[in-house]
Amino acid sequence: MAIKQQYIDGKWVDSISNKTRKIINPFNQEVVAVAAEGDIADAQKAIAAARNAFDYGPWPTTPATVRGRIVGKIADLIERDKEALAELESLDTGKTVEESRGDMDDIAGVFRYYAELADKDGGEIIDSPIPNSVSKVVKEPVGVCGQITPWNYPLLQASWKLAPALAAGNTLVIKPSEITPLTHVKVFQLIEEAGVPAGVANLVLGPGDTVGAELSNNVDVDLISFTGGIQTGKKIMQAASVNVKKLALELGGKNPNVIFADADFETAIDQAMNAVFFHAGQICSAGTRLILEESIHDEFVQKLVERVRNIKLGNGFDETTQMGPLISQEHLNKVINYVEMGIKEGATVAIGAKRPEDPELQNGFFYLPTILTNCKTDMGVVQNEGFGPVITVEKFTTEDEAINLANDSIYGLSGGVWTKDIAKAERCVAKMRMGTVWINDFNLYFPHAPWGGFKQSGIGRELGKTGLEEYQETKHVFHNLNPEPINWF
């Protein structure tokens, strides 16, 4: 089995130590690839290449139209190789291939969006109070960007970072999760094919405590963008202070899905399921806190349990599979412990809360879709991000109580409100402290709209025009057209 290599300074290379890592399919634990296992030395080599490419190479000063054209070419190549990329993503993560195909469409869309946005803001002329002068504001690339992506949506999260960074004229070093590197390797083959110059985009494989830490600590890195857990995010913030790096952090969420009695009942049930059991709940924006108006609570839970009972678990390459496995044994253990904690706190198991008994699923990291009722906002199972196929259910009786429950969290990534009362919906979203709030929908996103969180869900925004600005510096240029001596001295 060929080793998946790293891409540094325009060359495909093994790790300096020659270490490798087996990549396994979460469905059956079969080895699907062997990847290079980089460490600090590999990260330093890649950072040096990116630094040289930014300081002395042509990319930062390449016309934005040209950069956009190259980023657009990457989008074309992703569309061309969509099926191969989707298969790799499902092998890596265990998600259904249908989900992965949808991801590839979204990923191509992200690259296309930033390709088209690259040359749309050439700066602005501002009025100068000084006679015979010109004052302008221009946007310039930040410099060398370190990017760290998670295992749940490997290439999708990478696209949110790669596309705007390249469009803005930066150079970069990206590190995927060490357990899901396959689509990163493939897309870097496409980046090379698209004509991105050597040293501009670099891929280092390896663990976070070595490669990721070096990206955070190295003074030649000007920006660090990280998507992942809150504790790692806090460490990155501390490390970035060494040279006051720009920071972009997306640190997860514990997202409320508030359903009023006047909501479209059947649609709300369908979306409540999709909000959590899509990709086995391994989504930072999963609507795992179901907050129901008391008058519909019992019926809603009953119907939800009936629907959840029929979710088909299985191989992501089986077209009838609706939910795949969790990513790893380690993560499966975390979800098991998380549910056990909730039960000890007083939550009632409405369905699930165990591994499936189907013999065909025993080699995979499967956990049954789970609903926990009688939950209170002060429970750890309600406050902590479980990152699995688990819904906690809370009740409310008034609009104010619903909003107070929704906001009672250290997180503030996303949330949803379901009601046919437009005025009520707008009152609620105005008070909900989250970066994205959906009305009568959940987990919908598109490249044009910014994504990020309030509170401890992170710093900065990805996607949208703001996502490009994260990778730009703002410079004021003042030009005195008729300089004269001041004669102060």
C-alpha positions as MATLAB code, in Angstrom:
seq = 'MAIKQQYIDGKWVDSISNKTRKIINPFNQEVVAVAAEGDIADAQKAIAAARNAFDYGPWPTTPATVRGRIVGKIADLIERDKEALAELESLDTGKTVEESRGDMDDIAGVFRYYAELADKDGGEIIDSPIPNSVSKVVKEPVGVCGQITPWNYPLLQASWKLAPALAAGNTLVIKPSEITPLTHVKVFQLIEEAGVPAGVANLVLGPGDTVGAELSNNVDVDLISFTGGIQTGKKIMQAASVNVKKLALELGGKNPNVIFADADFETAIDQAMNAVFFHAGQICSAGTRLILEESIHDEFVQKLVERVRNIKLGNGFDETTQMGPLISQEHLNKVINYVEMGIKEGATVAIGAKRPEDPELQNGFFYLPTILTNCKTDMGVVQNEGFGPVITVEKFTTEDEAINLANDSIYGLSGGVWTKDIAKAERCVAKMRMGTVWINDFNLYFPHAPWGGFKQSGIGRELGKTGLEEYQETKHVFHNLNPEPINWF';
ca = [
       0.000    0.000    0.000;
       1.586    3.283   -1.133;
       2.321    5.887    1.541;
       0.328    9.106    1.321;
       3.000   11.778    1.342;
       3.205   15.364    2.534;
       3.416   18.321    0.128;
       6.139   20.815    1.046;
       7.652   23.513   -1.185;
       6.086   22.038   -4.311;
       7.365   18.494   -3.674;
       5.746   15.275   -2.432;
       7.864   14.029    0.443;
       7.895   11.422    3.199;
       8.199   12.564    6.786;
      11.743   13.420    7.835;
      11.596   10.683   10.458;
      10.096    8.201    7.946;
       7.338    7.474   10.457;
       3.916    6.482    9.136;
       0.384    6.041   10.458;
      -2.271    3.520    9.456;
      -5.576    5.091    8.443;
      -8.589    2.940    9.271;
     -12.201    2.824    8.139;
     -14.441    3.450   11.194;
     -17.049    1.065    9.766;
     -14.927   -2.085   10.103;
     -11.458   -0.974   11.305;
      -9.827   -2.080    8.051;
      -6.641   -0.259    7.077;
      -7.474    1.846    4.018;
      -4.196    3.766    3.684;
      -0.820    4.474    5.218;
       0.116    8.126    5.672;
       3.340    9.921    6.445;
       3.550   10.987   10.087;
       5.207   14.382   10.274;
       6.549   16.097   13.364;
       8.078   19.412   14.410;
      10.901   19.225   11.868;
       8.437   18.714    9.002;
       6.327   21.634   10.202;
       9.393   23.871   10.390;
      10.413   22.894    6.863;
       6.946   23.726    5.558;
       6.785   27.031    7.445;
      10.172   28.028    6.015;
       8.910   27.259    2.503;
       5.758   29.305    3.056;
       7.759   32.172    4.562;
      10.120   32.272    1.602;
       7.236   32.074   -0.879;
       5.478   34.975    0.797;
       8.515   37.218    1.304;
      10.213   36.594   -2.040;
       7.760   34.759   -4.287;
       5.246   36.112   -6.797;
       1.992   34.943   -5.187;
       1.204   37.901   -2.855;
       1.620   40.378   -5.707;
       0.005   38.247   -8.383;
      -3.046   40.155   -9.676;
      -6.156   39.171   -7.773;
      -7.857   38.263  -11.050;
      -5.152   35.690  -11.738;
      -5.289   34.290   -8.226;
      -9.045   34.024   -8.553;
      -8.699   32.169  -11.813;
      -6.387   29.598  -10.193;
      -8.691   29.159   -7.194;
     -11.545   28.694   -9.670;
      -9.500   26.018  -11.432;
      -9.292   24.131   -8.115;
     -13.096   24.256   -7.960;
     -13.289   22.806  -11.477;
     -10.932   19.969  -10.550;
     -12.884   19.152   -7.404;
     -16.036   18.881   -9.501;
     -14.183   16.664  -11.974;
     -12.929   14.327   -9.232;
     -16.008   14.574   -7.028;
     -16.678   10.835   -6.863;
     -13.097    9.880   -5.961;
     -12.995   12.563   -3.270;
     -16.347   11.451   -1.848;
     -15.188    7.847   -1.618;
     -12.008    8.887    0.209;
     -13.998   11.052    2.624;
     -16.334    8.177    3.463;
     -13.440    5.759    3.920;
     -11.794    8.246    6.269;
     -14.819    9.247    8.341;
     -17.395    6.468    7.981;
     -20.093    8.895    6.852;
     -22.453    7.882    4.082;
     -21.150    8.394    0.579;
     -24.297   10.393   -0.157;
     -23.272   12.874    2.560;
     -19.737   12.973    1.147;
     -20.994   13.700   -2.359;
     -22.977   16.590   -0.945;
     -19.851   17.805    0.834;
     -17.918   17.839   -2.445;
     -20.562   20.018   -4.081;
     -20.318   22.426   -1.147;
     -16.506   22.387   -1.242;
     -16.393   23.209   -4.943;
     -18.898   25.984   -4.214;
     -16.638   27.471   -1.546;
     -13.628   27.581   -3.887;
     -15.801   29.036   -6.637;
     -17.186   31.721   -4.311;
     -13.746   32.948   -3.261;
     -12.446   32.694   -6.813;
     -15.151   35.134   -7.840;
     -14.634   37.355   -4.786;
     -10.858   37.621   -5.127;
     -10.790   40.741   -7.336;
     -13.977   42.443   -6.129;
     -12.432   44.741   -3.505;
      -9.491   46.811   -4.674;
      -9.686   49.150   -1.697;
     -11.198   52.605   -1.498;
     -10.291   56.260   -1.782;
     -11.193   58.225    1.345;
     -11.537   61.957    1.693;
      -8.339   63.569    2.940;
      -8.447   66.718    5.090;
      -5.018   67.701    3.749;
      -4.909   69.765    0.511;
      -3.095   68.273   -2.463;
      -3.089   64.744   -1.100;
      -4.610   61.353   -1.789;
      -5.690   58.976    0.939;
      -6.607   55.375    0.216;
      -7.293   52.141    2.074;
      -5.995   48.901    0.580;
      -6.247   45.228    1.509;
      -3.134   43.081    1.658;
      -2.542   39.429    2.568;
      -1.689   38.654    6.186;
       1.345   36.500    5.389;
       2.050   32.910    6.378;
      -1.083   31.165    7.643;
      -1.154   28.071    9.806;
      -4.367   26.078    9.394;
      -5.551   23.149   11.511;
      -8.641   21.198   10.468;
     -10.805   18.633   12.326;
     -11.742   15.043   11.549;
     -15.524   15.400   11.250;
     -15.661   17.350    7.964;
     -12.033   17.118    6.809;
     -12.142   18.646    3.342;
     -15.148   20.905    3.893;
     -13.457   22.617    6.829;
     -10.223   22.776    4.845;
     -11.988   24.549    1.971;
     -13.226   27.255    4.345;
      -9.573   28.010    5.115;
      -7.688   27.200    1.912;
      -9.898   29.069   -0.555;
      -9.941   32.519    1.119;
      -6.281   32.298    2.134;
      -5.202   31.607   -1.438;
      -7.594   34.138   -2.949;
      -6.225   36.850   -0.656;
      -2.610   36.135   -1.658;
      -1.337   34.392    1.456;
       0.936   31.383    1.753;
      -0.018   28.586    4.097;
       0.713   25.377    5.920;
      -2.293   23.189    6.635;
      -2.465   20.251    9.040;
      -5.449   17.900    8.853;
      -6.451   15.607   11.676;
      -3.954   12.773   11.726;
      -6.779   10.216   11.466;
      -8.518   11.716    8.383;
      -5.856   12.995    5.947;
      -6.894   11.295    2.711;
      -8.932   14.017    1.010;
      -6.362   16.650    1.994;
      -3.721   14.660    0.093;
      -5.992   14.339   -2.926;
      -6.966   18.022   -2.996;
      -3.305   19.042   -2.801;
      -2.747   17.027   -5.949;
      -5.444   19.213   -7.488;
      -3.878   22.380   -6.054;
      -0.618   21.391   -7.735;
      -2.440   20.637  -10.985;
      -4.196   24.014  -10.862;
      -0.845   25.806  -10.944;
      -0.408   27.171   -7.419;
       3.320   28.049   -7.185;
       5.706   25.971   -5.088;
       5.826   26.963   -1.425;
       2.488   28.767   -1.459;
       0.396   25.858   -0.170;
       2.004   23.213    2.044;
       0.528   20.074    3.609;
       2.010   18.519    6.745;
       0.520   15.344    8.202;
       0.827   14.475   11.870;
      -0.554   14.980   15.368;
      -1.659   18.203   16.946;
       0.750   18.113   19.881;
       3.734   18.323   17.522;
       2.779   19.696   14.098;
      -0.167   21.754   15.352;
       1.815   23.100   18.290;
       4.637   24.205   16.015;
       2.233   26.096   13.758;
       0.887   27.869   16.839;
       4.286   28.631   18.378;
       6.409   29.474   15.352;
       7.117   33.210   15.018;
       7.235   32.944   11.208;
       3.514   32.150   11.166;
       1.391   35.307   11.029;
      -2.095   33.794   11.447;
      -3.446   30.597   12.948;
      -6.859   29.248   11.979;
      -8.156   26.316   14.011;
     -11.388   24.339   14.046;
     -11.752   21.863   16.882;
     -12.175   21.439   20.613;
     -12.381   24.269   23.102;
      -9.473   23.120   25.286;
      -7.110   22.889   22.316;
      -8.356   26.274   21.141;
      -7.406   27.846   24.468;
      -3.898   26.380   24.207;
      -3.551   27.771   20.693;
      -4.586   31.235   21.931;
      -1.838   31.110   24.535;
       0.757   29.879   22.064;
      -0.196   32.496   19.474;
       0.701   35.264   21.912;
       4.391   34.603   21.243;
       4.209   36.939   18.236;
       0.593   38.141   18.595;
      -0.653   36.073   15.668;
      -4.009   36.830   14.160;
      -6.492   34.231   15.382;
      -9.485   32.532   13.823;
     -10.996   29.893   16.115;
     -14.143   27.798   15.729;
     -14.471   25.790   18.933;
     -17.764   23.957   18.686;
     -21.155   24.440   20.207;
     -24.009   23.094   22.288;
     -26.759   24.247   20.037;
     -30.396   24.797   21.096;
     -33.282   23.866   18.834;
     -36.322   25.697   20.250;
     -39.715   24.426   19.105;
     -42.906   26.306   19.931;
     -46.342   24.695   19.986;
     -47.420   26.567   16.838;
     -44.561   25.172   14.733;
     -45.128   22.931   11.711;
     -45.096   19.725   13.754;
     -44.005   17.141   11.167;
     -41.346   19.348    9.612;
     -39.949   20.219   13.029;
     -39.657   16.520   13.901;
     -37.928   15.752   10.610;
     -35.483   18.618   11.051;
     -34.858   17.790   14.721;
     -33.644   14.375   13.579;
     -31.558   15.743   10.740;
     -30.031   18.339   13.062;
     -28.449   15.632   15.216;
     -28.265   12.249   13.493;
     -26.710   13.475   10.255;
     -23.094   12.217   10.365;
     -23.888   10.575   13.736;
     -24.075   13.936   15.485;
     -20.404   14.682   14.815;
     -21.209   18.240   13.758;
     -20.202   21.362   15.653;
     -23.593   22.907   14.889;
     -25.694   19.833   15.730;
     -28.999   20.739   17.387;
     -28.417   18.433   20.343;
     -30.395   20.593   22.825;
     -34.050   20.085   21.932;
     -36.091   22.689   23.845;
     -39.822   21.962   23.549;
     -42.857   23.956   24.603;
     -44.470   21.936   27.383;
     -47.838   21.519   25.675;
     -46.304   19.536   22.777;
     -43.490   17.850   24.703;
     -44.969   14.386   25.195;
     -46.372   13.996   21.690;
     -43.230   15.380   20.071;
     -40.947   13.020   21.993;
     -43.217   10.057   21.240;
     -43.229   10.748   17.492;
     -39.502   11.461   17.521;
     -38.764    8.131   19.210;
     -40.885    6.328   16.619;
     -38.913    7.939   13.813;
     -35.526    7.417   15.432;
     -36.235    3.713   15.924;
     -36.196    3.258   12.141;
     -32.852    4.933   11.422;
     -30.706    2.414    9.533;
     -27.094    2.141   10.663;
     -24.489    0.616    8.393;
     -21.716    0.936    5.847;
     -21.476    4.398    4.341;
     -21.137    2.831    0.888;
     -24.517    1.086    1.232;
     -27.050    3.442   -0.350;
     -29.684    2.403    2.222;
     -27.543    3.467    5.201;
     -28.832    6.564    6.989;
     -26.215    6.883    9.752;
     -22.647    5.679    9.889;
     -20.289    5.019   12.795;
     -18.450    7.363   15.094;
     -14.916    8.226   14.078;
     -12.861    6.069   16.477;
     -12.880    3.821   19.514;
     -11.623    6.713   21.609;
     -14.511    8.894   20.534;
     -17.021    6.075   20.980;
     -15.841    5.728   24.576;
     -16.333    9.464   25.101;
     -19.920    9.295   23.850;
     -20.652    6.258   26.027;
     -19.291    8.074   29.090;
     -21.219   11.213   28.166;
     -24.545    9.355   28.078;
     -23.770    7.485   31.292;
     -23.091   10.846   32.948;
     -26.505   12.087   31.843;
     -28.256    9.026   33.234;
     -26.483    9.451   36.566;
     -27.614   13.086   36.604;
     -31.246   12.009   36.309;
     -31.940   11.974   32.567;
     -34.378    9.333   31.296;
     -33.493    7.178   28.284;
     -36.334    7.402   25.750;
     -34.415    5.363   23.181;
     -30.864    4.233   22.494;
     -28.083    4.790   25.034;
     -26.187    1.689   23.969;
     -24.278    0.086   21.152;
     -26.260   -1.796   18.474;
     -26.622   -5.563   18.825;
     -26.452   -6.263   15.083;
     -23.447   -8.604   14.550;
     -22.610   -6.887   11.264;
     -21.942   -3.631   13.136;
     -19.732   -4.995   15.898;
     -16.427   -4.184   14.201;
     -17.417   -0.565   13.692;
     -17.625    2.312   16.137;
     -21.415    2.467   16.172;
     -23.689    3.972   18.803;
     -27.459    3.929   18.630;
     -29.344    7.201   18.092;
     -30.214    8.332   21.606;
     -32.851   10.596   23.171;
     -32.565   11.662   26.803;
     -35.616   13.299   28.417;
     -36.187   14.972   31.807;
     -33.058   17.025   31.245;
     -32.320   20.237   33.133;
     -30.110   23.046   31.962;
     -27.651   22.611   34.831;
     -26.839   19.004   33.885;
     -23.423   18.281   32.429;
     -25.055   16.340   29.608;
     -26.903   19.519   28.616;
     -23.979   21.894   29.012;
     -21.162   19.808   27.531;
     -20.661   19.082   23.851;
     -21.196   15.337   23.391;
     -20.397   15.258   19.650;
     -22.446   12.135   19.061;
     -25.959   10.967   18.080;
     -27.530   12.141   21.341;
     -30.445   14.559   21.894;
     -31.202   16.040   25.302;
     -34.777   17.301   25.781;
     -35.792   20.280   27.950;
     -39.196   21.949   28.463;
     -40.392   25.548   28.596;
     -43.699   27.310   29.091;
     -43.020   30.936   28.111;
     -41.105   32.680   25.359;
     -38.733   34.304   27.842;
     -38.022   30.949   29.472;
     -37.221   29.420   26.085;
     -34.703   32.157   25.285;
     -33.123   31.969   28.745;
     -32.655   28.228   28.346;
     -31.223   28.616   24.849;
     -28.682   31.194   26.036;
     -27.675   29.269   29.161;
     -24.397   27.923   27.764;
     -20.741   28.848   27.486;
     -21.171   28.237   23.749;
     -22.824   30.411   21.139;
     -22.321   28.855   17.731;
     -25.803   28.256   16.363;
     -29.443   27.695   17.236;
     -32.899   27.295   15.763;
     -36.412   28.595   16.388;
     -39.577   26.916   15.104;
     -42.816   28.894   15.013;
     -45.370   30.159   12.488;
     -45.513   33.497   14.349;
     -43.126   35.759   12.447;
     -43.012   38.413   15.162;
     -42.226   35.816   17.820;
     -39.471   34.341   15.677;
     -37.838   37.731   15.164;
     -38.072   38.562   18.888;
     -36.370   35.292   19.722;
     -33.498   35.515   17.255;
     -32.793   39.086   18.363;
     -32.129   37.780   21.873;
     -30.309   34.535   21.066;
     -26.553   34.913   21.579;
     -25.293   32.823   18.690;
     -23.403   33.420   15.483;
     -26.069   31.775   13.332;
     -29.776   31.366   14.128;
     -32.176   29.578   11.811;
     -35.917   30.193   11.718;
     -37.914   27.100   10.703;
     -34.777   25.322    9.527;
     -31.556   23.906   10.958;
     -27.961   23.283    9.872;
     -28.284   25.219    6.650;
     -25.237   27.135    5.469;
     -23.836   28.519    2.227;
     -20.544   30.193    1.260;
     -21.985   33.717    1.054;
     -22.941   33.914    4.760;
     -20.403   34.233    7.594;
     -19.962   31.354   10.025;
     -18.623   31.534   13.590;
     -19.658   31.784   17.189;
     -20.301   34.020   20.153;
     -18.825   33.418   23.615;
     -16.532   30.390   23.876;
     -17.531   29.038   20.479;
     -14.678   31.015   19.008;
     -13.150   34.127   17.513;
     -13.603   35.476   14.001;
     -15.690   34.269   11.084;
     -15.270   31.922    8.159;
     -17.200   32.061    4.868;
     -18.750   35.135    3.329;
     -16.894   38.348    2.619;
     -15.811   38.343    6.261;
     -14.078   34.998    5.683;
     -11.852   36.648    3.086;
     -11.179   39.636    5.330;
      -9.870   37.291    8.047;
      -6.951   36.640    5.683;
      -6.320   40.300    4.880;
      -4.648   43.238    6.570;
      -6.010   46.759    6.141;
      -3.464   49.425    5.193;
      -3.961   53.178    4.967;
      -1.796   54.866    2.323;
      -1.423   58.657    2.454;
       0.209   60.382   -0.503;
       1.215   64.045   -0.215;
       1.186   65.318   -3.794;
       2.912   68.611   -2.982;
       5.245   68.166   -0.004;
       6.645   71.324    1.523;
       9.026   71.997    4.436;
       7.315   72.410    7.787;
      10.001   74.706    9.240;
       9.205   73.806   12.832;
      12.852   73.705   13.848;
];
